[in-house]
Amino acid sequence: MRSLKWLGVALVAAVLGACNAPGNGLSGDAVREYLREVEQWRTQRLAQLRAPEGWLSYTGSGRLKTGAYRVGSAAANDVVLPSGPAELGFLQVDRDGEAIFTAGSRAGARINGEPLERAVLVPGVAHVNEASRVQVGDSEFYLVRTGSILGWRYRDPQSPRRLAFTAIEHFPVDPKWNVSAQWRPFPAPKQAVLLTSIGTPLPAVVPGEAVFEVNGRSYHLQPVLDEAAPASRRLFFLLSDRTSGRETYGGARYLYAAMPTDGVVQLDFNRAENPPCAFTPHVVCPIAPAINRLDLAVTAGEKFQYLPQ
């Protein structure tokens, strides 16, 4: 315990020393406040991941085509769930995409808090509509649509992966990676198409680009508007760099930033985070576009870590 405490003191001292180097311009108090803010962000981020409804609760997924499916945890089912009733029910997907679910007589399934016998399940579409959720205890079975692909998801708050998860691996905090970038808005926002982790297209709006320097070399990143929080009008950067696929998740890391002020957008790479796909294989995430692949090792933010299945 003493050695760990000494290591923490030494790390803070090293950061303070680096930040008080000539030309840095940060006072010791400012650095301490910045470290406190990053640590608070990390604590909130971990709490979100470990929450019962967080990404670590996703334990099952698959694709669906037109046809009939027996659904449940028994191995004889067409859709085999990782937990829950042996026979949850029967799913019929018609040619027009309508999905009708009939619950098993002993499943104890509910929908909208009411006992479920038979219902049309509406697939969830990101940023468009919520899915109809078949509930069994705290667990949920529901459908999603990503482009033309219909799939199913299963969430279990008692997932061993969620319950065993205690920390996210990070690079050491370094204030030099809290970068003030020049904001260059486009005359009109550009329509773009991102690709997801399963290769499906995802329309996006790109309002401009952020230009910044590291070690005297110029780099640029183009964000999309954060559709998950339209009221906040945050900028959403999907980026990869020379650490991607080695120390960090290969598909992308995500970085959120406030809208520019006086032509400046603040890029705090110490808050670069893994996408949901880094924590569970049962969700779909947009990946970094080619224009945001930096020829630079961004040794800040979250690292990739292998999790127990």
C-alpha positions as CSV (number, residue, x, y, z in Angstrom):
1,M,0.0,0.0,0.0
2,R,2.9,2.4,0.9
3,S,4.5,1.8,-2.5
4,L,1.3,2.5,-4.4
5,K,0.8,5.7,-2.4
6,W,4.4,6.7,-3.2
7,L,3.8,5.9,-6.9
8,G,0.7,8.1,-7.0
9,V,2.5,11.0,-5.4
10,A,5.4,10.6,-7.8
11,L,3.1,10.6,-10.8
12,V,1.4,13.8,-9.7
13,A,4.8,15.4,-9.1
14,A,6.0,14.3,-12.5
15,V,2.9,15.8,-14.2
16,L,3.3,19.0,-12.3
17,G,6.9,19.2,-13.2
18,A,6.2,18.7,-16.9
19,C,3.4,21.2,-16.9
20,N,5.5,23.8,-15.2
21,A,8.2,23.4,-17.9
22,P,9.1,26.6,-19.8
23,G,6.5,27.5,-22.4
24,N,3.8,25.3,-20.9
25,G,2.0,28.3,-19.3
26,L,0.0,26.3,-16.7
27,S,0.3,27.0,-13.0
28,G,0.5,24.3,-10.4
29,D,-3.0,25.1,-9.2
30,A,-4.3,24.9,-12.8
31,V,-2.7,21.5,-13.3
32,R,-4.1,20.2,-10.1
33,E,-7.6,21.3,-11.1
34,Y,-7.2,19.7,-14.5
35,L,-6.1,16.4,-13.0
36,R,-9.1,16.5,-10.7
37,E,-11.5,17.1,-13.6
38,V,-10.0,14.2,-15.6
39,E,-10.2,11.9,-12.6
40,Q,-13.8,12.9,-12.0
41,W,-14.6,12.2,-15.7
42,R,-13.0,8.8,-15.4
43,T,-15.0,8.0,-12.3
44,Q,-18.3,8.9,-14.1
45,R,-17.3,7.0,-17.2
46,L,-16.6,3.8,-15.2
47,A,-19.9,4.2,-13.3
48,Q,-21.8,4.4,-16.7
49,L,-20.1,1.3,-18.0
50,R,-20.8,-0.6,-14.8
51,A,-24.4,0.5,-14.6
52,P,-27.1,-2.2,-15.0
53,E,-28.1,-0.7,-18.3
54,G,-24.5,-0.1,-19.5
55,W,-22.7,-1.7,-22.4
56,L,-21.3,-4.5,-20.2
57,S,-24.8,-5.9,-19.8
58,Y,-25.1,-6.8,-23.5
59,T,-24.6,-10.6,-23.6
60,G,-26.1,-11.9,-26.8
61,S,-26.8,-10.8,-30.4
62,G,-27.4,-12.2,-33.9
63,R,-29.0,-11.5,-37.3
64,L,-32.4,-12.4,-38.5
65,K,-34.0,-13.0,-41.9
66,T,-37.5,-13.8,-43.0
67,G,-38.7,-16.9,-41.2
68,A,-39.8,-18.5,-37.9
69,Y,-37.5,-18.7,-34.9
70,R,-37.8,-20.5,-31.5
71,V,-36.2,-18.3,-28.9
72,G,-34.8,-19.3,-25.6
73,S,-31.7,-20.4,-23.7
74,A,-32.1,-24.1,-24.5
75,A,-29.6,-25.3,-27.2
76,A,-32.4,-26.7,-29.4
77,N,-33.7,-23.1,-30.1
78,D,-33.1,-21.3,-33.4
79,V,-32.1,-18.2,-31.4
80,V,-30.1,-19.4,-28.4
81,L,-30.0,-16.8,-25.6
82,P,-27.1,-16.7,-23.1
83,S,-29.5,-16.9,-20.2
84,G,-33.1,-16.7,-19.3
85,P,-36.0,-19.1,-19.9
86,A,-35.3,-22.3,-21.8
87,E,-38.3,-21.4,-24.1
88,L,-38.9,-17.6,-24.1
89,G,-41.2,-17.8,-27.2
90,F,-41.7,-17.9,-30.9
91,L,-40.7,-15.1,-33.4
92,Q,-42.1,-14.8,-36.9
93,V,-40.4,-12.3,-39.2
94,D,-42.5,-11.6,-42.4
95,R,-41.3,-10.6,-45.8
96,D,-42.3,-7.0,-45.2
97,G,-40.1,-7.0,-42.0
98,E,-43.0,-7.2,-39.5
99,A,-41.9,-9.3,-36.4
100,I,-44.6,-11.0,-34.3
101,F,-43.5,-12.5,-31.0
102,T,-45.6,-15.1,-29.1
103,A,-44.4,-15.7,-25.5
104,G,-43.9,-19.2,-24.1
105,S,-46.6,-20.2,-21.6
106,R,-44.1,-20.6,-18.8
107,A,-41.6,-17.8,-19.7
108,G,-43.1,-15.1,-17.5
109,A,-42.4,-12.5,-20.3
110,R,-43.6,-8.9,-20.1
111,I,-43.7,-5.9,-22.4
112,N,-44.1,-2.4,-21.1
113,G,-44.5,-3.9,-17.6
114,E,-47.5,-5.9,-18.6
115,P,-47.8,-9.7,-19.1
116,L,-47.0,-10.6,-22.7
117,E,-48.8,-13.2,-24.8
118,R,-48.5,-11.9,-28.4
119,A,-47.1,-8.6,-29.8
120,V,-45.6,-7.0,-32.8
121,L,-42.0,-6.1,-31.9
122,V,-40.8,-2.8,-33.3
123,P,-37.0,-2.9,-34.0
124,G,-34.9,-0.1,-32.5
125,V,-33.2,2.2,-34.9
126,A,-30.4,4.4,-33.6
127,H,-31.5,8.1,-33.0
128,V,-34.9,7.3,-34.6
129,N,-37.0,5.1,-32.3
130,E,-36.8,2.8,-29.3
131,A,-37.3,-0.9,-29.6
132,S,-40.1,-3.0,-28.2
133,R,-38.5,-4.9,-25.3
134,V,-39.5,-8.4,-24.1
135,Q,-38.6,-8.4,-20.4
136,V,-37.9,-11.4,-18.2
137,G,-36.9,-10.2,-14.8
138,D,-34.2,-7.7,-15.3
139,S,-33.2,-9.1,-18.7
140,E,-34.4,-7.9,-22.1
141,F,-34.7,-9.4,-25.6
142,Y,-35.4,-7.0,-28.5
143,L,-34.8,-6.3,-32.2
144,V,-32.6,-3.7,-33.9
145,R,-32.3,-2.5,-37.4
146,T,-29.0,-1.2,-38.7
147,G,-29.4,-0.2,-42.3
148,S,-31.0,-3.1,-44.1
149,I,-29.9,-5.6,-41.4
150,L,-32.4,-6.9,-38.8
151,G,-30.9,-8.3,-35.7
152,W,-31.6,-9.2,-32.1
153,R,-30.0,-8.2,-28.8
154,Y,-30.1,-9.6,-25.3
155,R,-29.2,-7.7,-22.2
156,D,-28.6,-9.2,-18.8
157,P,-27.6,-6.9,-15.9
158,Q,-26.3,-9.9,-14.0
159,S,-23.7,-10.5,-16.7
160,P,-20.5,-12.0,-15.2
161,R,-18.5,-9.6,-17.4
162,R,-20.3,-6.6,-16.0
163,L,-20.1,-7.8,-12.4
164,A,-16.4,-8.5,-12.7
165,F,-15.4,-5.3,-14.4
166,T,-13.6,-2.9,-12.0
167,A,-11.5,-0.5,-14.1
168,I,-10.6,0.9,-17.5
169,E,-7.0,1.0,-18.5
170,H,-5.6,4.4,-19.5
171,F,-2.5,6.1,-20.5
172,P,-1.1,8.4,-17.8
173,V,-2.8,11.8,-17.8
174,D,-0.6,14.4,-19.6
175,P,-1.9,18.0,-19.9
176,K,0.0,18.4,-23.2
177,W,-2.8,16.3,-24.8
178,N,-5.4,18.9,-23.9
179,V,-5.1,20.7,-27.2
180,S,-6.5,24.0,-28.3
181,A,-7.4,23.5,-32.0
182,Q,-8.3,26.1,-34.7
183,W,-11.8,25.6,-35.9
184,R,-12.4,25.9,-39.6
185,P,-16.1,25.7,-40.3
186,F,-17.3,24.6,-43.8
187,P,-19.4,27.2,-45.7
188,A,-22.2,24.6,-45.4
189,P,-22.2,21.4,-43.4
190,K,-21.2,18.4,-45.5
191,Q,-23.2,15.2,-45.8
192,A,-21.0,12.2,-45.1
193,V,-21.3,8.4,-44.7
194,L,-19.6,6.6,-41.9
195,L,-19.1,2.9,-41.8
196,T,-20.0,0.7,-38.8
197,S,-18.2,-2.2,-37.3
198,I,-20.3,-4.5,-39.4
199,G,-19.8,-2.5,-42.6
200,T,-23.2,-0.8,-42.8
201,P,-23.4,2.8,-43.8
202,L,-24.4,5.5,-41.3
203,P,-25.3,9.0,-42.6
204,A,-23.6,11.9,-40.7
205,V,-23.2,15.7,-40.9
206,V,-19.7,17.2,-40.8
207,P,-19.7,20.9,-39.9
208,G,-16.0,21.7,-40.3
209,E,-12.6,20.6,-39.2
210,A,-10.3,21.1,-36.2
211,V,-6.6,21.9,-37.0
212,F,-3.9,21.5,-34.3
213,E,-0.2,21.0,-33.8
214,V,1.8,18.4,-32.0
215,N,5.6,18.7,-31.9
216,G,5.5,21.3,-34.6
217,R,3.5,19.2,-37.1
218,S,0.0,20.1,-38.1
219,Y,-2.9,17.6,-38.0
220,H,-6.6,17.9,-38.7
221,L,-9.8,16.0,-37.6
222,Q,-13.3,16.3,-38.9
223,P,-16.1,15.7,-36.4
224,V,-19.7,14.8,-36.9
225,L,-22.6,16.4,-35.0
226,D,-23.5,14.3,-31.9
227,E,-26.9,12.9,-32.9
228,A,-27.1,11.1,-29.5
229,A,-27.3,14.5,-27.7
230,P,-28.7,17.0,-30.3
231,A,-29.7,19.5,-27.6
232,S,-26.1,19.9,-26.5
233,R,-24.8,20.2,-30.1
234,R,-21.5,18.5,-29.1
235,L,-18.9,17.7,-31.7
236,F,-18.2,13.9,-32.0
237,F,-14.7,12.9,-33.3
238,L,-14.1,9.3,-34.4
239,L,-10.3,8.9,-34.7
240,S,-7.6,6.4,-35.0
241,D,-3.8,6.8,-34.7
242,R,-0.5,4.9,-34.4
243,T,-1.6,3.2,-31.2
244,S,-4.8,1.8,-32.8
245,G,-4.8,-2.0,-33.0
246,R,-1.8,-2.1,-30.6
247,E,-2.4,-0.3,-27.4
248,T,-5.9,1.1,-28.3
249,Y,-9.0,-0.3,-29.9
250,G,-8.4,-0.7,-33.7
251,G,-11.7,0.5,-35.1
252,A,-11.7,4.0,-33.4
253,R,-11.6,5.9,-30.3
254,Y,-14.3,8.5,-29.6
255,L,-13.7,12.1,-28.4
256,Y,-16.5,14.6,-27.6
257,A,-15.9,18.3,-27.6
258,A,-18.0,21.4,-26.9
259,M,-18.9,23.6,-29.8
260,P,-16.1,26.0,-30.8
261,T,-15.7,29.4,-29.0
262,D,-14.0,32.3,-30.7
263,G,-12.7,30.0,-33.4
264,V,-11.2,27.5,-31.0
265,V,-12.3,23.9,-30.2
266,Q,-10.7,22.1,-27.2
267,L,-9.6,18.6,-27.9
268,D,-8.9,16.8,-24.6
269,F,-7.3,13.5,-25.8
270,N,-7.0,12.5,-22.2
271,R,-10.7,11.8,-22.4
272,A,-10.5,9.8,-25.7
273,E,-12.7,6.8,-25.0
274,N,-13.2,3.3,-26.3
275,P,-16.4,2.7,-28.3
276,P,-19.0,0.3,-27.0
277,C,-17.6,-2.4,-29.4
278,A,-14.4,-2.5,-27.3
279,F,-16.5,-3.8,-24.3
280,T,-18.9,-6.2,-25.9
281,P,-19.2,-7.9,-29.3
282,H,-23.0,-7.5,-29.2
283,V,-23.4,-3.9,-30.4
284,V,-22.6,-2.0,-33.6
285,C,-20.4,1.1,-33.6
286,P,-19.3,3.6,-36.2
287,I,-15.5,3.4,-36.9
288,A,-13.0,6.1,-37.8
289,P,-13.2,7.5,-41.3
290,A,-10.0,7.5,-43.4
291,I,-9.6,11.3,-43.0
292,N,-9.4,10.9,-39.2
293,R,-6.6,8.4,-39.2
294,L,-3.7,10.3,-37.6
295,D,-0.1,9.7,-38.5
296,L,0.6,10.3,-34.8
297,A,0.7,8.2,-31.6
298,V,-1.9,9.7,-29.3
299,T,-0.6,8.3,-26.0
300,A,-3.5,9.6,-24.0
301,G,-7.0,8.4,-23.1
302,E,-8.3,4.9,-22.8
303,K,-6.4,1.8,-23.8
304,F,-7.9,-1.4,-25.2
305,Q,-8.2,-4.2,-22.7
306,Y,-9.2,-7.8,-23.2
307,L,-12.2,-8.7,-21.1
308,P,-13.2,-12.2,-19.9
309,Q,-16.1,-13.7,-21.9
